[in-house]
Amino acid sequence: MAISGIVNKELQRFCVLVKLKPRFKLWLETEDGYVFGQGSFELLHGIQEKGTLKAVSEDLSMSYRHAWGIIKEIEEKLGKPIVISHRGGKIGGGGAELTQTGKELLETYLELKSELNQMFSKIDPVEL
């Protein structure tokens, strides 16, 4: 094989086009900064589904205290409660549920994420 053939093969190997697709991470913030993102969404969605912060924090491999801290931080930034907890006990145990604000926060996040997913899915990949 001539040297020009070898050089052409090497050039072709490096000239393969790569398709790049746009992606995004969504979070919500106030003028003071971050309030809510995917991790917070998973926490609140889990509470809505399971009705207990303890089970959700275990599912997400975080301590109960850390999970509760995330909720309190969101509540401080919003100035409204997002979770109501019920004390545990020998009979029935405790639990947690979302307030109307918590439910609206989940809905808003899902709606925005859905709209952005639709918008991004219409964008053709860029070739480099």
C-alpha positions in Angstrom: 0.0 0.0 0.0 1.3 3.4 -0.9 2.1 5.9 1.8 -0.7 8.2 0.5 -3.2 5.3 1.1 -2.0 5.0 4.7 -2.2 8.7 5.3 -5.8 8.8 3.8 -6.9 6.0 6.2 -5.4 7.8 9.2 -7.1 11.1 8.1 -10.5 9.3 7.7 -10.1 7.9 11.2 -9.8 11.4 12.6 -12.4 12.9 10.4 -15.3 10.9 11.7 -18.2 13.2 12.5 -19.5 13.3 16.0 -23.1 14.1 16.6 -23.8 16.3 19.7 -27.2 16.6 21.2 -28.2 19.4 23.5 -29.1 18.4 27.1 -30.0 20.4 30.2 -30.3 20.3 34.0 -33.2 22.2 35.4 -33.4 23.9 38.7 -35.5 26.7 40.2 -34.1 29.6 42.0 -35.1 33.0 43.6 -33.0 36.2 43.5 -31.2 34.6 46.4 -30.1 31.5 44.5 -31.0 27.8 44.3 -34.2 26.5 45.7 -35.2 23.3 43.9 -33.8 20.8 41.4 -33.8 17.1 40.5 -32.7 15.8 43.9 -35.3 17.9 45.7 -37.9 16.7 43.2 -37.0 13.1 43.9 -37.3 13.7 47.6 -40.7 15.4 47.4 -42.0 12.9 44.8 -41.0 10.1 47.1 -42.9 11.6 50.0 -45.9 12.0 47.8 -45.7 8.3 46.8 -44.7 6.7 50.0 -46.0 9.0 52.7 -42.9 8.8 54.8 -39.7 10.7 54.8 -37.8 7.9 56.5 -38.5 5.4 53.6 -37.7 8.0 51.0 -34.4 9.1 52.6 -33.4 5.4 52.7 -34.3 4.9 49.1 -32.2 7.9 48.1 -29.3 6.7 50.3 -29.3 9.9 52.5 -29.8 10.3 56.2 -33.2 11.3 57.5 -31.6 14.4 59.0 -30.1 15.4 55.7 -33.4 14.9 53.9 -35.2 16.9 56.5 -32.5 19.7 56.2 -33.2 19.9 52.4 -36.9 20.3 53.1 -36.3 23.0 55.7 -34.0 24.9 53.4 -36.6 24.9 50.6 -39.3 26.1 53.0 -37.1 28.9 54.3 -36.4 30.1 50.8 -40.1 29.9 49.8 -41.4 31.3 53.1 -44.0 28.5 53.1 -44.2 24.9 54.3 -44.0 22.2 51.7 -44.2 19.1 53.9 -46.4 18.3 56.9 -45.0 15.6 59.2 -47.0 13.4 61.6 -45.4 12.1 64.8 -44.7 8.4 65.0 -45.6 6.1 67.8 -46.2 2.5 68.8 -49.5 2.3 66.8 -49.6 3.4 63.2 -46.3 5.2 63.1 -45.6 8.6 61.7 -45.7 9.9 58.2 -45.3 12.9 55.9 -47.4 14.6 53.2 -47.0 17.5 50.9 -48.7 20.7 51.4 -50.5 22.4 48.5 -47.3 24.4 48.0 -45.3 21.2 47.9 -47.7 19.7 45.3 -47.6 22.9 43.2 -43.7 22.9 43.3 -43.7 19.3 42.0 -46.2 20.2 39.3 -44.4 23.3 38.2 -41.0 21.4 38.0 -42.6 18.6 36.0 -44.3 21.0 33.6 -41.2 23.0 33.0 -39.1 19.9 32.5 -41.6 18.5 30.0 -41.8 21.7 28.0 -38.0 21.9 27.8 -37.7 18.2 26.9 -40.2 18.8 24.0 -38.3 21.9 22.9 -34.9 20.1 23.0 -36.1 17.1 21.2 -36.9 19.2 18.2 -33.3 20.4 17.9 -31.3 18.5 15.4 -27.9 17.1 16.6 -24.9 19.2 15.7 -22.1 17.4 13.8 -18.5 18.2 14.5 
